[in-house]
Amino acid sequence: AFNTLVQDPILEYLGQSDNKFSLLSTNGVLYQINKKSFDDVIDVILSKNDYPLAIEFVERTANNKDKLYQIHEKFATYLFNQGEFLDSVNQYVLCLPIIDVNEILTKFSSDSSASPHINDKETNHILSVFLWSLMENQLANSDHITLLLIILIKLNRIDDLNKFIQHF
């Protein structure tokens, strides 16, 4: 994709056909502009790893939840690969309806490939964020709840344990 700013004043709009339109500038340059499809625009944005822009574009133009979930998942994977684990898990939380929960738990577990880059306390914190989100969205099963309780005990999070007891 090529992006440019037309510097010259536009003399005339020459019409539109088949998702194309032409502009004639005062210095005699003819600009032909091609309209891209929604998916093509998203692909261009994602090829530049500009996930926040892609998310904003989908929210403003299409309000397509499935596409938004897919972008959040790609953004989460990108952040994970960049070593930004907490931001990554927060993106995974935004696409819970389409992700494999067990795959994400494995990815962030202390036995995962990320473990050399993060300590157990950070891993447990990240897992607790994800597991709380599963609970809040009523997607947690008994294993998830057990794991959350184990992590909260390991982290000595008394307030969170009390919150769990009061609300669940």
C-alpha atoms as an extended CHARMM CRD file, in Angstrom:
* protein
*
       168  EXT
         1         1  ALA       CA              0.0000000000        0.0000000000        0.0000000000  PROA      1               0.0000000000
         2         2  PHE       CA              1.2530000000        3.4170000000       -0.9490000000  PROA      2               0.0000000000
         3         3  ASN       CA              0.2230000000        6.4420000000        1.0460000000  PROA      3               0.0000000000
         4         4  THR       CA              0.8460000000       10.0250000000        0.0250000000  PROA      4               0.0000000000
         5         5  LEU       CA             -0.4540000000       13.4800000000        0.6430000000  PROA      5               0.0000000000
         6         6  VAL       CA             -1.5680000000       15.3400000000       -2.4700000000  PROA      6               0.0000000000
         7         7  GLN       CA              0.3840000000       18.5850000000       -2.1390000000  PROA      7               0.0000000000
         8         8  ASP       CA             -0.9840000000       20.3770000000       -5.1840000000  PROA      8               0.0000000000
         9         9  PRO       CA             -4.3790000000       22.0530000000       -5.2540000000  PROA      9               0.0000000000
        10        10  ILE       CA             -6.9820000000       19.8990000000       -6.9650000000  PROA      10              0.0000000000
        11        11  LEU       CA             -8.2810000000       21.4460000000      -10.1550000000  PROA      11              0.0000000000
        12        12  GLU       CA            -10.9930000000       18.9510000000      -10.9490000000  PROA      12              0.0000000000
        13        13  TYR       CA            -12.6560000000       15.7800000000       -9.7390000000  PROA      13              0.0000000000
        14        14  LEU       CA            -12.8900000000       13.5590000000      -12.8310000000  PROA      14              0.0000000000
        15        15  GLY       CA            -15.3850000000       10.9750000000      -11.6440000000  PROA      15              0.0000000000
        16        16  GLN       CA            -15.6710000000        7.5490000000      -10.1420000000  PROA      16              0.0000000000
        17        17  SER       CA            -15.9720000000        4.0200000000      -11.5050000000  PROA      17              0.0000000000
        18        18  ASP       CA            -15.4010000000        0.5420000000      -10.0490000000  PROA      18              0.0000000000
        19        19  ASN       CA            -14.0530000000        1.7410000000       -6.6880000000  PROA      19              0.0000000000
        20        20  LYS       CA            -11.6780000000        4.1730000000       -8.3930000000  PROA      20              0.0000000000
        21        21  PHE       CA            -11.7730000000        7.8990000000       -8.7740000000  PROA      21              0.0000000000
        22        22  SER       CA             -9.4920000000       10.4200000000      -10.4130000000  PROA      22              0.0000000000
        23        23  LEU       CA             -8.3120000000       13.8810000000       -9.4450000000  PROA      23              0.0000000000
        24        24  LEU       CA             -6.5030000000       16.3730000000      -11.6550000000  PROA      24              0.0000000000
        25        25  SER       CA             -4.1460000000       18.7690000000       -9.8940000000  PROA      25              0.0000000000
        26        26  THR       CA             -3.3380000000       22.3100000000      -11.0020000000  PROA      26              0.0000000000
        27        27  ASN       CA              0.1500000000       21.2260000000      -12.1210000000  PROA      27              0.0000000000
        28        28  GLY       CA             -1.3090000000       18.6240000000      -14.5090000000  PROA      28              0.0000000000
        29        29  VAL       CA             -0.7580000000       15.4930000000      -12.4140000000  PROA      29              0.0000000000
        30        30  LEU       CA             -3.5820000000       12.9740000000      -12.6320000000  PROA      30              0.0000000000
        31        31  TYR       CA             -4.1270000000       11.0360000000       -9.4040000000  PROA      31              0.0000000000
        32        32  GLN       CA             -6.0300000000        7.7800000000       -9.5990000000  PROA      32              0.0000000000
        33        33  ILE       CA             -7.2300000000        6.5930000000       -6.2120000000  PROA      33              0.0000000000
        34        34  ASN       CA             -8.3750000000        3.0290000000       -5.6290000000  PROA      34              0.0000000000
        35        35  LYS       CA            -10.7780000000        2.2020000000       -2.8530000000  PROA      35              0.0000000000
        36        36  LYS       CA             -9.7690000000       -0.9180000000       -0.9480000000  PROA      36              0.0000000000
        37        37  SER       CA            -12.1700000000       -3.4600000000        0.5100000000  PROA      37              0.0000000000
        38        38  PHE       CA            -12.6570000000       -3.6270000000        4.2630000000  PROA      38              0.0000000000
        39        39  ASP       CA            -10.5620000000       -6.8060000000        4.5290000000  PROA      39              0.0000000000
        40        40  ASP       CA             -7.7980000000       -5.3120000000        2.3720000000  PROA      40              0.0000000000
        41        41  VAL       CA             -7.6090000000       -2.2380000000        4.6190000000  PROA      41              0.0000000000
        42        42  ILE       CA             -7.4240000000       -4.4550000000        7.7180000000  PROA      42              0.0000000000
        43        43  ASP       CA             -4.7080000000       -6.5910000000        6.0950000000  PROA      43              0.0000000000
        44        44  VAL       CA             -2.6200000000       -3.5040000000        5.2990000000  PROA      44              0.0000000000
        45        45  ILE       CA             -2.9480000000       -2.1890000000        8.8390000000  PROA      45              0.0000000000
        46        46  LEU       CA             -2.1080000000       -5.5700000000       10.3790000000  PROA      46              0.0000000000
        47        47  SER       CA              0.8970000000       -6.0110000000        8.0820000000  PROA      47              0.0000000000
        48        48  LYS       CA              2.3390000000       -2.9590000000        9.8580000000  PROA      48              0.0000000000
        49        49  ASN       CA              1.5280000000       -4.4740000000       13.2890000000  PROA      49              0.0000000000
        50        50  ASP       CA             -0.6420000000       -1.4600000000       14.0830000000  PROA      50              0.0000000000
        51        51  TYR       CA             -3.1890000000       -3.4370000000       16.0620000000  PROA      51              0.0000000000
        52        52  PRO       CA             -4.6670000000       -0.4680000000       17.9580000000  PROA      52              0.0000000000
        53        53  LEU       CA             -5.4530000000        1.2300000000       14.6340000000  PROA      53              0.0000000000
        54        54  ALA       CA             -6.9890000000       -1.9680000000       13.2510000000  PROA      54              0.0000000000
        55        55  ILE       CA             -9.1650000000       -2.2910000000       16.3570000000  PROA      55              0.0000000000
        56        56  GLU       CA            -10.2690000000        1.3310000000       16.1050000000  PROA      56              0.0000000000
        57        57  PHE       CA            -10.9940000000        0.9470000000       12.3750000000  PROA      57              0.0000000000
        58        58  VAL       CA            -13.2050000000       -2.1100000000       12.9300000000  PROA      58              0.0000000000
        59        59  GLU       CA            -15.0310000000       -0.4630000000       15.8370000000  PROA      59              0.0000000000
        60        60  ARG       CA            -15.7510000000        2.6670000000       13.7950000000  PROA      60              0.0000000000
        61        61  THR       CA            -16.6070000000        1.1590000000       10.4320000000  PROA      61              0.0000000000
        62        62  ALA       CA            -17.9480000000       -2.3510000000       10.7450000000  PROA      62              0.0000000000
        63        63  ASN       CA            -18.6980000000       -3.1290000000       14.3560000000  PROA      63              0.0000000000
        64        64  ASN       CA            -17.9280000000       -6.7350000000       13.4090000000  PROA      64              0.0000000000
        65        65  LYS       CA            -17.3840000000       -8.6220000000       16.6970000000  PROA      65              0.0000000000
        66        66  ASP       CA            -15.8330000000      -11.6900000000       15.0500000000  PROA      66              0.0000000000
        67        67  LYS       CA            -13.2730000000       -9.5760000000       13.1940000000  PROA      67              0.0000000000
        68        68  LEU       CA            -12.5810000000       -7.6140000000       16.3690000000  PROA      68              0.0000000000
        69        69  TYR       CA            -12.0100000000      -10.8400000000       18.3220000000  PROA      69              0.0000000000
        70        70  GLN       CA             -9.6150000000      -12.0630000000       15.6330000000  PROA      70              0.0000000000
        71        71  ILE       CA             -7.6070000000       -8.8330000000       15.7730000000  PROA      71              0.0000000000
        72        72  HSD       CA             -7.4430000000       -8.9300000000       19.5800000000  PROA      72              0.0000000000
        73        73  GLU       CA             -6.1760000000      -12.5150000000       19.3640000000  PROA      73              0.0000000000
        74        74  LYS       CA             -3.4930000000      -11.5670000000       16.8110000000  PROA      74              0.0000000000
        75        75  PHE       CA             -2.5290000000       -8.5670000000       18.9520000000  PROA      75              0.0000000000
        76        76  ALA       CA             -2.2800000000      -10.7970000000       22.0290000000  PROA      76              0.0000000000
        77        77  THR       CA             -0.0210000000      -13.2450000000       20.2090000000  PROA      77              0.0000000000
        78        78  TYR       CA              2.1160000000      -10.3800000000       18.9120000000  PROA      78              0.0000000000
        79        79  LEU       CA              2.4740000000       -8.9200000000       22.4270000000  PROA      79              0.0000000000
        80        80  PHE       CA              3.2950000000      -12.3600000000       23.8430000000  PROA      80              0.0000000000
        81        81  ASN       CA              6.0510000000      -12.7980000000       21.2620000000  PROA      81              0.0000000000
        82        82  GLN       CA              7.3720000000       -9.3390000000       22.1850000000  PROA      82              0.0000000000
        83        83  GLY       CA              7.5720000000      -10.3870000000       25.8380000000  PROA      83              0.0000000000
        84        84  GLU       CA              4.7540000000       -8.0730000000       26.9450000000  PROA      84              0.0000000000
        85        85  PHE       CA              2.9320000000      -10.7980000000       28.8380000000  PROA      85              0.0000000000
        86        86  LEU       CA              0.4750000000       -8.8020000000       30.9630000000  PROA      86              0.0000000000
        87        87  ASP       CA             -0.6400000000       -6.7140000000       27.9740000000  PROA      87              0.0000000000
        88        88  SER       CA             -0.9060000000       -9.9350000000       26.0050000000  PROA      88              0.0000000000
        89        89  VAL       CA             -3.1880000000      -11.6140000000       28.5300000000  PROA      89              0.0000000000
        90        90  ASN       CA             -5.3420000000       -8.4830000000       28.6500000000  PROA      90              0.0000000000
        91        91  GLN       CA             -5.8340000000       -8.7800000000       24.8790000000  PROA      91              0.0000000000
        92        92  TYR       CA             -6.6530000000      -12.4780000000       25.1930000000  PROA      92              0.0000000000
        93        93  VAL       CA             -9.3270000000      -11.5450000000       27.7270000000  PROA      93              0.0000000000
        94        94  LEU       CA            -10.9410000000       -9.3380000000       25.0750000000  PROA      94              0.0000000000
        95        95  CYS       CA            -11.3490000000      -12.2870000000       22.7110000000  PROA      95              0.0000000000
        96        96  LEU       CA            -12.4630000000      -15.0090000000       25.1330000000  PROA      96              0.0000000000
        97        97  PRO       CA            -15.3610000000      -16.1620000000       22.9100000000  PROA      97              0.0000000000
        98        98  ILE       CA            -13.0090000000      -17.4040000000       20.1760000000  PROA      98              0.0000000000
        99        99  ILE       CA             -9.8510000000      -18.5830000000       21.9290000000  PROA      99              0.0000000000
       100       100  ASP       CA             -8.8760000000      -21.9880000000       23.2690000000  PROA      100             0.0000000000
       101       101  VAL       CA             -8.6500000000      -21.2660000000       27.0020000000  PROA      101             0.0000000000
       102       102  ASN       CA             -6.4350000000      -24.2770000000       27.7150000000  PROA      102             0.0000000000
       103       103  GLU       CA             -3.9820000000      -23.1950000000       25.0280000000  PROA      103             0.0000000000
       104       104  ILE       CA             -3.6790000000      -19.7630000000       26.6550000000  PROA      104             0.0000000000
       105       105  LEU       CA             -3.2520000000      -21.2570000000       30.1280000000  PROA      105             0.0000000000
       106       106  THR       CA             -0.5100000000      -23.5220000000       28.7980000000  PROA      106             0.0000000000
       107       107  LYS       CA              1.1520000000      -20.6060000000       27.0420000000  PROA      107             0.0000000000
       108       108  PHE       CA              1.3620000000      -18.6360000000       30.2890000000  PROA      108             0.0000000000
       109       109  SER       CA              2.0760000000      -21.5150000000       32.6740000000  PROA      109             0.0000000000
       110       110  SER       CA              5.4060000000      -21.6570000000       34.4640000000  PROA      110             0.0000000000
       111       111  ASP       CA              6.3770000000      -24.6150000000       32.2610000000  PROA      111             0.0000000000
       112       112  SER       CA              5.9030000000      -22.6500000000       29.0290000000  PROA      112             0.0000000000
       113       113  SER       CA              8.5470000000      -21.2190000000       26.7220000000  PROA      113             0.0000000000
       114       114  ALA       CA              7.9180000000      -17.7980000000       28.2870000000  PROA      114             0.0000000000
       115       115  SER       CA              9.0800000000      -19.0090000000       31.6970000000  PROA      115             0.0000000000
       116       116  PRO       CA             12.7650000000      -18.0880000000       31.2560000000  PROA      116             0.0000000000
       117       117  HSD       CA             11.6550000000      -14.4960000000       30.6650000000  PROA      117             0.0000000000
       118       118  ILE       CA              9.2830000000      -14.0970000000       33.6000000000  PROA      118             0.0000000000
       119       119  ASN       CA              9.4060000000      -15.2090000000       37.2080000000  PROA      119             0.0000000000
       120       120  ASP       CA              6.8620000000      -17.4150000000       38.9750000000  PROA      120             0.0000000000
       121       121  LYS       CA              5.2570000000      -14.5060000000       40.8040000000  PROA      121             0.0000000000
       122       122  GLU       CA              4.6840000000      -12.6240000000       37.5390000000  PROA      122             0.0000000000
       123       123  THR       CA              3.4400000000      -15.8010000000       35.8500000000  PROA      123             0.0000000000
       124       124  ASN       CA              0.9840000000      -16.3920000000       38.6770000000  PROA      124             0.0000000000
       125       125  HSD       CA             -0.2130000000      -12.7870000000       38.5340000000  PROA      125             0.0000000000
       126       126  ILE       CA             -0.7920000000      -13.0450000000       34.7720000000  PROA      126             0.0000000000
       127       127  LEU       CA             -2.6250000000      -16.3520000000       35.1790000000  PROA      127             0.0000000000
       128       128  SER       CA             -4.7670000000      -14.8790000000       37.9570000000  PROA      128             0.0000000000
       129       129  VAL       CA             -5.8210000000      -11.9940000000       35.6740000000  PROA      129             0.0000000000
       130       130  PHE       CA             -6.8530000000      -14.4720000000       32.9940000000  PROA      130             0.0000000000
       131       131  LEU       CA             -8.6070000000      -16.8440000000       35.3910000000  PROA      131             0.0000000000
       132       132  TRP       CA            -10.5470000000      -14.0050000000       37.0630000000  PROA      132             0.0000000000
       133       133  SER       CA            -11.7280000000      -12.9720000000       33.6120000000  PROA      133             0.0000000000
       134       134  LEU       CA            -12.9120000000      -16.4960000000       32.9090000000  PROA      134             0.0000000000
       135       135  MET       CA            -14.8590000000      -16.4450000000       36.1630000000  PROA      135             0.0000000000
       136       136  GLU       CA            -16.3650000000      -13.0090000000       35.5240000000  PROA      136             0.0000000000
       137       137  ASN       CA            -17.4830000000      -14.1210000000       32.0580000000  PROA      137             0.0000000000
       138       138  GLN       CA            -18.8560000000      -17.4110000000       33.4090000000  PROA      138             0.0000000000
       139       139  LEU       CA            -16.4470000000      -19.4320000000       31.2810000000  PROA      139             0.0000000000
       140       140  ALA       CA            -14.4690000000      -21.0330000000       34.1130000000  PROA      140             0.0000000000
       141       141  ASN       CA            -14.7900000000      -24.7070000000       34.8870000000  PROA      141             0.0000000000
       142       142  SER       CA            -13.8990000000      -26.3910000000       38.1780000000  PROA      142             0.0000000000
       143       143  ASP       CA            -10.2560000000      -26.8470000000       37.1440000000  PROA      143             0.0000000000
       144       144  HSD       CA             -9.9430000000      -23.1270000000       36.3660000000  PROA      144             0.0000000000
       145       145  ILE       CA            -11.4550000000      -22.2270000000       39.7440000000  PROA      145             0.0000000000
       146       146  THR       CA             -9.1160000000      -24.6050000000       41.5580000000  PROA      146             0.0000000000
       147       147  LEU       CA             -6.1140000000      -23.1680000000       39.7350000000  PROA      147             0.0000000000
       148       148  LEU       CA             -7.2010000000      -19.6290000000       40.5650000000  PROA      148             0.0000000000
       149       149  LEU       CA             -7.5070000000      -20.4750000000       44.2590000000  PROA      149             0.0000000000
       150       150  ILE       CA             -4.0810000000      -22.1420000000       44.2770000000  PROA      150             0.0000000000
       151       151  ILE       CA             -2.5310000000      -19.0930000000       42.6310000000  PROA      151             0.0000000000
       152       152  LEU       CA             -4.2320000000      -16.6670000000       45.0210000000  PROA      152             0.0000000000
       153       153  ILE       CA             -2.9050000000      -18.6830000000       47.9620000000  PROA      153             0.0000000000
       154       154  LYS       CA              0.6170000000      -18.7890000000       46.4590000000  PROA      154             0.0000000000
       155       155  LEU       CA              0.5150000000      -15.0110000000       45.9450000000  PROA      155             0.0000000000
       156       156  ASN       CA             -0.8780000000      -14.5450000000       49.4700000000  PROA      156             0.0000000000
       157       157  ARG       CA             -3.7340000000      -12.4320000000       48.1110000000  PROA      157             0.0000000000
       158       158  ILE       CA             -6.0410000000      -12.4540000000       51.1080000000  PROA      158             0.0000000000
       159       159  ASP       CA             -8.2790000000       -9.6760000000       49.7120000000  PROA      159             0.0000000000
       160       160  ASP       CA             -8.8170000000      -11.6040000000       46.4790000000  PROA      160             0.0000000000
       161       161  LEU       CA             -9.5740000000      -14.7860000000       48.3840000000  PROA      161             0.0000000000
       162       162  ASN       CA            -12.1380000000      -12.8970000000       50.4600000000  PROA      162             0.0000000000
       163       163  LYS       CA            -13.6120000000      -11.4360000000       47.2720000000  PROA      163             0.0000000000
       164       164  PHE       CA            -13.8940000000      -14.9360000000       45.8560000000  PROA      164             0.0000000000
       165       165  ILE       CA            -15.6220000000      -16.2440000000       48.9870000000  PROA      165             0.0000000000
       166       166  GLN       CA            -18.0850000000      -13.3240000000       49.1000000000  PROA      166             0.0000000000
       167       167  HSD       CA            -19.0550000000      -13.3720000000       45.4280000000  PROA      167             0.0000000000
       168       168  PHE       CA            -18.8090000000      -16.9890000000       44.4130000000  PROA      168             0.0000000000
